[in-house]
C-alpha cells in the first residue's frame, strides 16, 4: 500500500495508508506470537527481544527475524502514532517527519519477508527449501495476500463506518495484485520446471506435493488447490471487467488469501519434511492443539486490529479530538 501511495504518488491510496499501517502492526504482533509458539518454551522468549535478550545473531537466523519484525513494528507504531496524534490535535502531519519513515518502512517490509524466507532457504539438508528464488517468492506472495485482506477489510469499513474509501483505491490495489500474482505464478512455474526437467533425486519433494508418492497423497489436493486458486484469482484481477465488479473482486481476494496461505503452509512446510532425511514418509496432519493455537494467534491479531480501529477511525473522521474530550 505504501509503495504505490508514496513512490507513485497515488492520492486515493495515501488517504488509507494509516489503515494499512494498523493492519501491519496487528500482523507483526501475530508473527511475533508465532515465533513464541514455535520456540515451544514461552519463558525463553525474552532472549529474542533486541537489547534485552542474548540474540546470538551470528548463529541464529530466527534472531534476525525477531530483530526485523521488532524494528518494523516500532517503525509502524511511530508512524501511526504521529498520524493519529496530529489528527487528534486537528493539525496536519509533518511530512518532513513522516515521509522519510514511510519510505524507510518499504525496505523494512521487504526485509521481514526476506529474513523469513532465509529461515528455510539456508537449510542445506532440506533441498525443497534450499532454493534462491524462495525469498522473492515470499515477497510476491506477501504482496498478494496482504492487499487481498485489505480489500475485504476496506469494504467492511465503508459499510460499518463513515470512512470514505474510493472505489478507485480498491481497484488500483487489485490491479497491482494481478502483477504480483503473475510474478508469484511465474516463480512457481520456474521452480517446478527446474525439478521436473532436471529430474534429480530431489524431485521427490515436488512429486509428493503434486502427485503423491505411492499411497502417500494426503496433501496432493491442497497442492493443486493452491495453484487453481491463484490462477483463477489472477485472471479475475487481470481482466478489468471482473476486477471492477465487487462480487468477482471479493471472490478473487478470498481465493488469493487462501491460495497463498495453503501454498506457504501446507505446500511449503510439509513437503520440505517429506520424505525425511532418512527417506521415510510420515503423513502429517495438524493436531487439535496446533489448530487451536493457530486460531488463538489469528484471533489475537484480529482483536488487536479491531481495538486499533476503534481508536483510529473516530480520530480520522474528526469525531474525537482534543476539543471534544468530555469535561471531568
C-alpha positions, 0 to 999 in steps of 0.5 A, a space after each residue: 500500500 505504501 509503495 504505490 501511495 508514496 513512490 507513485 504518488 497515488 492520492 486515493 491510496 495515501 488517504 488509507 495508508 494509516 489503515 494499512 499501517 494498523 493492519 501491519 502492526 496487528 500482523 507483526 504482533 501475530 508473527 511475533 506470537 508465532 515465533 513464541 509458539 514455535 520456540 515451544 518454551 514461552 519463558 525463553 522468549 525474552 532472549 529474542 527481544 533486541 537489547 534485552 535478550 542474548 540474540 546470538 545473531 551470528 548463529 541464529 537466523 530466527 534472531 534476525 527475524 525477531 530483530 526485523 519484525 521488532 524494528 518494523 513494528 516500532 517503525 509502524 507504531 511511530 508512524 501511526 502514532 504521529 498520524 493519529 496524534 496530529 489528527 487528534 490535535 486537528 493539525 496536519 502531519 509533518 511530512 518532513 517527519 513522516 515521509 522519510 519513515 514511510 519510505 524507510 518502512 518499504 525496505 523494512 517490509 521487504 526485509 521481514 519477508 526476506 529474513 523469513 524466507 532465509 529461515 528455510 532457504 539456508 537449510 542445506 539438508 532440506 533441498 525443497 527449501 534450499 532454493 534462491 528464488 524462495 525469498 522473492 517468492 515470499 515477497 510476491 506472495 506477501 504482496 498478494 495476500 496482504 492487499 487481498 485482506 485489505 480489500 475485504 477489510 476496506 469494504 467492511 469499513 465503508 459499510 460499518 463506518 463513515 470512512 470514505 474509501 474510493 472505489 478507485 483505491 480498491 481497484 488500483 490495489 487489485 490491479 497491482 495484485 494481478 502483477 504480483 500474482 503473475 510474478 508469484 505464478 511465474 516463480 512457481 512455474 520456474 521452480 517446478 520446471 527446474 525439478 521436473 526437467 532436471 529430474 534429480 533425486 530431489 524431485 521427490 519433494 515436488 512429486 509428493 506435493 503434486 502427485 503423491 508418492 505411492 499411497 502417500 497423497 494426503 496433501 496432493 489436493 491442497 497442492 493443486 488447490 493452491 495453484 487453481 486458486 491463484 490462477 483463477 484469482 489472477 485472471 479475475 484481477 487481470 481482466 478489468 471487467 471482473 476486477 471492477 465488479 465487487 462480487 468477482 473482486 471479493 471472490 478473487 481476494 478470498 481465493 488469493 488469501 487462501 491460495 497463498 496461505 495453503 501454498 506457504 503452509 501446507 505446500 511449503 512446510 510439509 513437503 520440505 519434511 517429506 520424505 525425511 532425511 532418512 527417506 521415510 514418509 510420515 503423513 502429517 496432519 495438524 493436531 487439535 492443539 496446533 489448530 487451536 493455537 493457530 486460531 488463538 494467534 489469528 484471533 489475537 491479531 484480529 482483536 488487536 486490529 479491531 481495538 486499533 480501529 476503534 481508536 483510529 477511525 473516530 480520530 480520522 473522521 474528526 469525531 474525537 479530538 482534543 476539543 471534544 474530550 468530555 469535561 471531568 
